[in-house]
Every structure is written in structure tokens, then in C-alpha cells.
Amino acid sequence: MSDCCGVPQQTGITTPGEKVTAEAARCAECGGEGRSVPRQTVLHHVRSEEYARVGDEAYRFCPSPNCQVVYYGDDGGRFTVEDVRELVTAKASGDERPLCYCFGFTEGDAREEIARTGKSTIPTRISQLIKEGMCACEVRNPSGACCLGQVNQTVKCLAEDHRTATETATTPLHDCCSR
């Protein structure tokens, strides 16, 4: 589908050639720096009753876990977690939290597999599907970025929690697993 996962993701908040003021690059709600996302990504994720509010302005994804804003535009448009169709990884927690939007894996899927086998094959399975050209993260993931880094981080944290729980008969939950 796309090459979004085959190349390193840009870490900046703008795309090449994009000029934006410092104020526009920051979420008006929390002040966090946003990542540019295509209008198509916003349209894919907002509820159908919100389509008319999606203008031609440039949009950004707000990654701050404690902020209710998902998308904000350079001209003041904004969409919150209530305006989108599904849970947003950066703003959700628990077993229903999406880890991979292209292939439907959740935190619960990883947690269950680790509890059952001691490890998770989800990152490997996602990597294989990426190699087969089957991802479309720039549209399917609300952040407009490849999920694999977050998947790896979450799986690592869940595996550590599982090992600790097995060794001490408790069930700790690290912050990295929920955000």
C-alpha cells in the first residue's frame, strides 16, 4: 500500500517545505508539539457527522496523553477524542487500546499472548506484513505515523511486567504500557 513503514519517520513537527509559526505548531489546549498529518488522515478518523468541520487547513496530531485534542488545525479547527471514531493509542489505556491500526492488534492481544507464552509475536507479524506492503499507517493510524516503534515499546514493557509478576506474584503496571 504505502512506504510509510519502510523509511525512518521524521521526528520534526513539519514536513519538508512546510512553513508554520511556533503558535500553530503547538496544541492550543495543552501546548504540546503536534505532528503534521494529511487531511485524508483526519477525514478517515473523525466521525461522519464531523466531516463538514474538516477544512482545508493544515492539521496536526496532538500526542499528549492528558489532552483531549486529537487534531488541531493552523486556522483554529480542532477535533477531540469525542469527535473521532475509535480509541487513539496516545490517549487510551487498557486492553482495548489499539497498538496497530492496520492489522487490528490491541494491548490486550499482546498481554494475553505474553501471559500464555511468555512473549509476543505481534511485532514480528507486523514487520512481515509491512514487508509485504500491506500497511497504510499514514491514513489508518490517527497519528499518521508507523506504529511499530510504539508496538515494540509496549510489548517490551508488558513482557517486563509479566516477568516481574511471575517472579513476585504481583501484577505491576508500568506507565509505558498504558501510553
N, C-alpha and C positions, 0 to 999 in steps of 0.2 A: 504494500500500500504506500508507505512513505519511507523516508530515510531518517526519520526523527531519532531513532534509537541507534543508528549506525554511526553517528558522529557525535563528538563531545558537545554537550549542551553549553550554550553561552551562559556565563554566570552574571553578566550585566543585566540591567533592567531595560535596556533599549536594544533594538535591532539595528543592524548596520544602516547608516544613513538617517536614522531616526533622530530628530531633534526634539527635545522636550525640556520644559522647565523643571526645576527641582520640585516645585509645588505639585505639578501634575504627576510626577513620578511617585509621589507618596500618597498613601490612602488618607483621605480626609478624616476618616473615623479614628484610625489608630496611629497614623504617622509612619507606618511601615512602608518599606520599598516594595513596589509591585513589579511583576514580570509581565512584559508585553504579551498579549495573546491576540490571535486573529479574531476578527468579528465573527467568523464562522464558528469558532470555539464557543463564544458567548451564546450565539444563537442555538447551538447544539445543546447547551446545558440549561438555559433558562426555561421556565415553564411556558407553555404555549400562550397563556394569557399575558405574558410579559413581552412577547415578540415586538409589539408596537413601540415599546420603550427603547429597543436596541437601535441606537442611532448610528451614524457613520463615523462617530468619533473614534479615536484610538482607545482601546481598552487595556487594562492591566488586571492581573490576578493578585489579590491580597493574600499572602501566605500566612499571615499572623493567626495563630490558633485561637486567640482570645477575641478576635474581631469578627463580627457577624457579616462584614462585607466580603463578598466573593470577587466581584468585578467592579471596577470603577473606571470612569472614562475621563479623558482630558477636558471634556466640556461639562463635567459635573454629574453625568449619569452614573448610577450605581445599582448593583443588584446584591441582595443579601442571601444568606443561607435559606431564607424562606422563599426566595424567588427562583431557586434552581430545583431541578427535577430529582436529584439524588444527593446522597451524602457526599461531602467534599473531604477527602483524606485529611487535609491540613486542619480541618475544623471539626473532625469527628473522633470518637474513640469507641472502643469495644469491638466485639466480634463482627459486627455488621460493617465496620469501617472498611471502605474499599482500599485495596492495595494496588490492584491493576484493573484499569477500566477497559482495556482492550480485551482481556481474557477472563474477566469476572472474578478474580481472586480477592478474598477478603482476609482481614486479620484473623477471623475465626477459622478459615480454611488452614492458614499457616499454624495457628495454635493447635488445632486438632491433629494435624499431621505430625507435629513435633511431639505432642503428648503420646501419640500412638507409636511413632518410630524413633523418636529422639532427634529427628532432623526434618528439614523441609526441602522438597524437590521443586518448590514453586519457582525460585529464581532460575534454576536450570531450565525448567519448562518454558518460562517466559523468554529466556535467551534463545532457545531453539526456535520458538515462534517468531521472534524478531528476525533471526537469520533467514527464516522462510518468507520474510517480507509481509507479515500479517498484522503488524501493529499500525496504529494511526493515533498515536499519543497526542499529537498537536491538536486534534479535534476531540477525541474521546476523553482525555484527561482534562478536568477543569483547569488545571494549571498550565496546560498547553505544553507540558514537558514530559519526557520519558519517565516512567515510574520506577524503573529498575533499581536506581540508587536507593529510593525510599523502601522498596521491597526488601532489598538486601539488608538495610539497616534494621528494619522491623523484624525480619526473620532472625537476624543475629541476636537482637535483644530478647525475643521470645525464647530462643534456644538457651540463652544465658539464664533467663527466668526459670525455664524448665529444669535445667541442671541444678540451680540453687534450690528450687522447690523439692526436687528429688533428694538432694543431699540433706536438707534441713526439715523436710516435711512441712514447709510453709509455702505460701503462694505469693511471693512479692511481685509487684508490677512496676517496672521501671518506667519513667516518663517517656523514654524513647519509643516504647511500644504503643503508646496511645496517641502520639503526634508525630 
